[in-house]
């Protein structure tokens, strides 16, 4: 029997896809003030993706098991799409966009890029694969669970006072562990009436306190500058919005106010979120270099990237079914 999908998680992950494309489309129109604000405040996408993946993982019965077979399977599912994207990107740069493709360029992409390149998110998900079973196992020990719940957030709090960290990839797993522990806590307590209010109040207060600290220290409030690695300002912002959106969608669904056709679109985006992550980047590169994208305005550029990315995914889906012989040519 196939387990029913969590429609709220599909909504959140589908929303993350839309916001992801929005961020990368509006990034070329930041000279417009209102676009800059929209771009900046959409930067809870990564916590949204991590929340959805971790939520589903923590719900599995085998979430705490660590076996070579499972890890290999999850790494393969994570890395194969990335390397397909990398091959297509190299061919695109070399033969379509006529950019210089050096051995260093190829090696850099094969090694998951550097710093804030596309590959940083893949590296983060690699960390998540190993961190989730460790958190589940640690949570079985009551005292250790309480200790981690109360102390692990010290890391993103301390990062409020830290200077910019250039090689953030090597240590970003530390603050993201705090967020993963929040997700674990969320999965354990979400049905209790006090939980959403407690989480919203706690992290809203934390958000404004961390904002005050950053202002006091003359640090920028731009979310991307608080993201690599994430400090408490960045993570608390994402936590508040995710908690609100999670329960808001559940409320709309319970009251039958969220239409089924709209849910189906979010389900589609959710199912194919990882491939759409790579597909939309390819179209950003193509449209930016081969078209007068500024004439489209930010909303037109965003709309075109979204439509061609979704259409491409549909074509891939149909081709896959044809190859498998499920539908006729």
N, C-alpha and C positions, 0 to 999 in steps of 0.2 A: 504493500500500500504506500503510495507516494504521499509524503507529508505536505500538507498545505503550506503555501508560502505565506510569510508574514507581510501583509499588504502595507503596513506602516513602514517597515524596513524598506520595502520596494519603493514606496513614495519618497523616503528620505534619500535613498541611493539614486533614484531617478532625478530628484531635485539637485543632487550633487553634480550629476552629469550636466544639467542645464547651467548651473552656476559655474562649473569648470569651463565650459565653452564661453560663457559670458565674460569671465575674467580674462581669458586669452584673446578674446575679440576686442574687448574694450581697452586692453593694454596699449593699443595703437592710437587711442583717442584721449589720452590722459591730459591733453592740453585743455580739455573742456572740463570745467570745475565739477559739474553735476555728474559727469561720467566718472571722474576720478573718485568721487564719493561712493558711487555705485560699485566701482571696481574694488575699492578698499574694503567696504563693509560686506562684500561677498566672500571675503577670505576666511570663511569657516568651512570651506569645501573639504580640505584634508581631514579635519576632525570628523566631518560627516561621513566620509568614505571609511575611515578607520573605525568609527562607531558601528557602522552597519556590518562590516566584515567581522569585527570582534564580537558583536552581539550574536550573530549567527554562530560563530565558532564556540562561544561560551555556552550555547544552548545544546551543543552536541554532547552525547553521552561519553564519547571518547576524547573530550576536549583536553583532559589531563594526561593523555597517553603520549609518549614520545618514542616513536619507532622510526627506524631508518626508512621503511617503506612509505609511511605517511609523510614524513618530511620530504622525501624525494618526490612523491606525487604532488605535493603542494608547491614545491620549488619549480617543478616542471611546468605546472599550470601557470605559474607566475612568470617564468623566464622565457618560455617558448614564444608567447605573443610579443614580448619585448624584442627578441632577436629577429622575428619576422618584420616588426616595425623598423628595426635598425637597418636591415638589408634593403627594405623598400626606401627608407630615408636616404641611404647612401646612393642608391640608383637614382633617386629623384634629384638629389643635389648634383650628382655628376652629369646626368644625361638630359635632364629637363630644365633645371634652374641654372645649370652651367656654373656652379660654384666650385671652388677648389676643394678637392677631396684628397687630402694627404694621408699617409700611413698613420700619422699621429691622430688625425681626425677619426679614422676608422677604428684605431685601437682604443681611443677614448670612449667611443660609443659602445664598443664590444665589452669594455670594462665598466659599463653602466654610467658612463659620463663622469662629470666632476662637479662638485659644489651644487649649484642650483639647476643643473641640467634636468631634462625629463627623467633621467634614471634615478634621481634622488628618491622619488616616490616608490619606485620598485625596491630600492634598498630598504626603505622604511617598512614595506610589507614583508621583506625577508626577515627583518627583526621581529615583526609581529608574529610570524610563523613560529619562532622559537620562544617568544615571550608568553604567549597565551597558555601553553601547557605548564610552564613554570609558575605562572600566577595561579592557575587552577590547583596545582599541587600544593603551593604555599598556603592557599586559602583553607585547606583542610585542617591546618593547625590554627586553632582559635587565637592564641596569643600572637602568633606570627601575622595572622590576618589583620588583627587590630593594630599591631605595630606598623605594618605597611600602609594601612588606610590612613594613619595619622601622620606618618613621617615622609612618605614618598613624595608628597606635594611640596616638600621643602626644596626639592631640586628646581622645579620651574619658578618657585618664588625667589630663590637665590639668583636665578638667571635674569631677574629684573634689574639686578645691580651689576651684571657682568658686561664687559665690553664685547663688541662683535667678535664672534668665534668663526674664524675662517674655515677650518677643517671640521665643520659641524657634523658631518656624516658619521664620524667615528663615535660621537657621544650623544647623538640625538635620541638614541634608544632610552636614555635615562629619563628625560621629561615625558617622553611618550609612554613610558611605563606607568607613570602617574595617571595619564588619561585612560590607559587600558584597565587599570584598577578601578577607575570610576565606572567604566563600562561594565566590568564584572559586578560591581556593587549595584549598578542599575538593573542588571538582569536578575539579581537576587531580591530586590526590593520594589520593583516597579509596580506591583499590584497593590501595595500598601498605600492607603489614602494620604498619608503624611509625606510620602517620599517626593513627589514632584514639587510640592511647595517648599520642602526643606532644601532640595537641590537647587531650585531656582533662587531662593533667598540667599543661600550660602554662597553660590557662585556669582550672583549679581553683586553682592557686597564685595566679594573678592575681586571682581572685575573693576569696580570703581576705586577700590583701594590701590590696586596695582596701577591703574591709570594715573592716580594721584602721585604714586611713587615715580613713575616714568616722567611725569611733568616736572616734579621736584628735582629730578636728576638731569633735566634738560635732554631727555631721550625722546626720539620720535615716537609718535603714536600710530604710525603707519603699520598695519598688521603684517605686511611682508617683511618688515624689518624687525619683527618680534617673533618670527616664525622659524628661523634657521639658527639654532634649535628653538623650539617653542618655549616661551616663558609663560608665567601665570596669566598675564594680560591676554595673550593670544588664546590659551587653552580655556580660560574661564569664559571668554566671549563665545567660543564654539560650544562649550558645555551648556551655557544658558539657552542659546538658540536651538540646539539639538533637543534639549529636554522639552522646551516649549513646543516645538514643531511635532515631536513624537506624540505628546498627549493631545495636541490640537487636532492632529490627523485622526487619532483614535476617537476623539469626540465627534468629529464630522462623520466618520464612518459609522459610529454607533447610532447617530441621529439620521443616517442615510442622506447626508448632505454632500457627500463626495461622490460624484457620479461615476458609474462603472466604466464608461468610455474613457474618462480622464484617467482613472486608475489603471486601465489597460496600457495607456501610453507611458505612465510611470513604470509599470511592470516591465515594458519593453526596454526602456532606458536602463532599468536596474539590471535586468538579465544580461545586457550587453555592455555594461558600464566600463569594463576593463578594455574591451576592444575599441569602444568609442573614444576612450581616453587617447589611444594612439591614432585612430583614424582622424579625429578632429585636428590633431597637431599637423598631420600631413597636409590637410586642406588650409590650415593657417599659413604654412610655408608657401604653398602653391599660390593662393589668392593674394598674399602679401607681395609676392615677387612678380606675378604675371598679370595682375589687374590693377586698376586705379581704385583700390579699396576705399580710399578716403571719400570718394564720391558717393559711396553707399551709406555713409554715416555709420555710427557705431551699431545702431540697431539693425541696419541692413546687412552689415558685415557679420554680425552675430547670427542673424536669421539665415543667411546663405550657408555659413559654416554648419549650422545645426541641421539644415535640410539636406545638404549633400552628404553629411556624415551619417545621418539616419538612413538615407536612401542607399548609401554604400553598404551599410550594415544589413539592410533588407536583401540586397543583391547577394551578399555573402551567405546569408541564411538560406536563400533559395538555392544557390549553387551547392551548398553543403547537403541539402535535402536531395538534390538531383544526383549527386555523387553517391549518396547512400541508397538511392533507388526508392526513396519514400514517395516522391512525387514524380510524374512524368516530365520530360523536357518541354 
